Amino acid sequence: MGMNPGDDRCPWCLGFPEYVRYHDEEWGVPCFDERHLFEMLILEGAQAGLSWATILKKREHYRVVFDRFDPERMARFTPKRIERLLADPGIVRNRLKVEAAVGNARAWLALKDKGIDVVEYLWRYVEGRPVVNRFESLSQVPASTPVSMAMSRDLKKAGFRFVGSTICYAFMQAVGMVNDHLVGCPWHDQPGVGPGQKKRRTR
């Protein structure tokens, strides 16, 4: 991965190799891919009350059972399909979260049915460009901001659930709307293009 784990990276990612890889190749990389944005919105909601490491370890299975996060397919999940998901130990078996994921797929499609470009809709909160912060320690990184509060409020009005301001800020960090790599991290200046790295793909 170009560096030894522990060398100046943001310390939150140093628990296991997949976490380091997520930090190096994905977290904070500006993403304008609609399917990936939807996936991250759903997964950040699934994370509520848990660690991101928990979700990261289950992510590939989520992709399988949630039909690669295709909102059109997810919107058609039946009550029987939801019950099967709730019996699957490969995901977070929380009824409210699973039902919210299906409901959020429907809310996502409802925005598109109104002629809204959902990528532009989400990126407008940062005027289409990443906000680059210069935090020196994790204690300086906020859990939410006025911008994430505005996103949360609007998404709730649009029918989304599990989109509180903290979840929205974590989503913004994950998809590169904000760059919260610490200034001492080699990925701060070019997230996703750290030592020995090429620009990360969105999937």
C-alpha positions in Angstrom: 0.0 0.0 0.0 3.0 2.3 -0.3 3.6 2.8 3.4 3.8 0.7 6.5 0.6 0.7 8.5 0.9 3.3 11.2 3.2 5.7 9.3 1.5 9.1 9.8 -1.9 8.0 8.5 -5.1 9.2 10.2 -5.0 7.1 13.3 -8.7 6.0 13.1 -7.9 3.6 10.2 -5.1 1.5 11.8 -7.2 -1.3 13.2 -6.8 -3.9 10.3 -5.6 -4.0 6.7 -9.1 -3.5 5.1 -9.5 -0.3 7.1 -6.1 1.0 6.0 -7.0 0.3 2.4 -10.4 2.1 2.8 -8.6 5.1 4.2 -5.9 5.1 1.4 -8.1 4.4 -1.6 -11.6 5.6 -0.9 -12.2 7.8 2.2 -12.2 11.5 1.2 -11.9 10.9 -2.6 -14.5 13.1 -4.4 -17.1 10.8 -5.8 -19.6 11.7 -8.4 -20.8 8.2 -9.2 -24.5 8.0 -8.4 -24.6 4.3 -7.4 -21.6 4.7 -5.1 -23.2 7.8 -3.4 -26.4 5.8 -2.8 -24.4 2.9 -1.4 -22.5 5.1 1.0 -25.7 6.8 2.2 -27.2 3.5 3.0 -24.1 2.1 4.7 -23.6 5.2 6.8 -27.2 4.8 8.0 -26.5 1.1 8.8 -23.5 2.2 10.9 -25.6 4.4 13.3 -24.6 3.4 16.8 -21.9 1.0 15.5 -18.3 1.4 14.3 -17.5 1.8 10.6 -15.2 -1.1 11.0 -18.2 -3.3 11.6 -19.9 -2.1 8.4 -16.7 -2.4 6.4 -16.3 -6.0 7.3 -19.9 -6.7 6.1 -19.8 -4.5 3.1 -19.3 -7.1 0.4 -22.2 -9.1 1.8 -24.3 -6.0 1.8 -23.6 -5.5 -1.9 -24.7 -9.0 -2.6 -28.0 -9.1 -0.6 -28.8 -5.5 -1.5 -28.5 -6.2 -5.2 -25.3 -4.1 -5.6 -27.2 -1.1 -4.1 -29.4 -0.7 -7.2 -32.1 1.6 -5.9 -34.6 0.4 -8.5 -34.2 -3.2 -7.3 -34.1 -2.3 -3.6 -37.3 -0.2 -3.9 -39.1 -3.4 -5.0 -38.0 -5.5 -2.0 -41.1 -7.2 -0.5 -41.9 -7.8 3.2 -40.8 -11.4 2.6 -37.4 -10.2 1.2 -37.0 -7.9 4.2 -37.7 -10.8 6.6 -35.0 -12.9 4.9 -32.5 -10.0 5.3 -33.4 -9.8 9.0 -32.4 -13.4 9.3 -29.0 -12.9 7.6 -26.1 -12.6 10.0 -24.0 -11.0 7.2 -25.6 -7.7 7.7 -26.8 -5.6 10.7 -30.1 -7.2 11.5 -31.9 -4.1 12.7 -35.5 -3.9 11.3 -35.6 -0.2 11.3 -32.4 0.1 9.4 -33.3 -2.5 6.8 -36.7 -1.0 6.3 -35.1 2.4 6.1 -32.7 1.2 3.4 -35.7 0.1 1.2 -37.6 3.3 2.0 -34.5 5.3 1.1 -34.2 3.6 -2.3 -37.8 4.7 -2.9 -37.1 8.2 -1.8 -34.0 8.3 -4.0 -36.1 7.3 -7.0 -38.8 9.8 -6.1 -36.2 12.6 -6.4 -35.2 11.3 -9.8 -38.8 11.1 -10.8 -39.0 14.8 -10.1 -36.2 15.4 -12.6 -33.6 16.0 -9.9 -30.0 15.0 -10.6 -29.2 13.3 -7.3 -25.5 13.8 -7.7 -25.9 17.5 -8.2 -28.5 17.5 -5.4 -26.1 16.1 -2.9 -23.0 18.0 -4.0 -24.8 21.4 -4.0 -24.3 21.5 -0.2 -20.6 22.1 -0.9 -21.2 24.0 -4.1 -19.9 21.1 -6.2 -16.3 21.2 -4.8 -14.7 19.5 -1.8 -14.2 21.5 1.4 -10.6 20.9 2.4 -10.1 21.2 6.2 -6.8 21.4 8.0 -7.3 19.6 11.2 -4.2 18.5 13.1 -5.8 16.0 15.5 -9.0 13.8 15.6 -10.3 15.9 18.5 -10.7 18.8 16.1 -12.8 16.9 13.6 -16.5 17.7 14.1 -19.2 15.1 14.3 -21.6 17.4 12.4 -21.7 20.9 10.8 -24.3 23.4 9.8 -24.0 22.0 6.3 -24.6 18.4 7.3 -27.5 19.6 9.4 -29.0 21.3 6.3 -28.5 18.1 4.3 -30.1 16.0 7.0 -33.1 18.3 7.2 -33.6 18.3 3.5 -33.2 14.5 3.1 -35.7 13.9 5.9 -38.2 16.2 4.1 -37.6 14.1 1.0 -38.6 10.9 2.9 -35.2 9.5 3.9 -34.5 7.9 7.3 -31.3 7.3 9.2 -29.9 10.6 7.8 -29.2 12.6 11.0 -26.7 15.3 10.8 -23.9 13.1 12.2 -24.6 10.4 9.6 -24.7 13.0 6.9 -21.3 14.4 7.9 -19.8 10.9 7.9 -21.3 10.5 4.4 -19.7 13.8 3.3 -16.4 12.6 4.6 -16.6 9.2 3.0 -17.5 10.5 -0.5 -15.0 13.4 -0.5 -17.4 16.3 -0.1 -15.1 17.2 2.8 -11.5 16.3 3.1 -10.9 15.5 6.7 -7.6 13.8 6.4 -5.4 15.2 9.1 -2.7 17.7 7.8 0.0 15.2 8.8 -1.5 12.4 6.8 0.2 11.8 3.4 -3.3 11.6 1.9 -4.4 15.1 2.9 -3.1 16.9 -0.1 -4.3 14.3 -2.6 -6.8 12.0 -1.0 -6.8 8.6 -2.8 -3.4 9.4 -4.3 -1.0 8.7 -1.4 2.5 7.3 -1.8 2.6 4.6 -4.5 -1.1 5.1 -5.2 -3.1 5.8 -8.4 -6.3 7.7 -8.3 -8.9 5.5 -6.8 -11.8 4.1 -8.8 -15.3 4.8 -7.4 -16.0 1.1 -6.9 
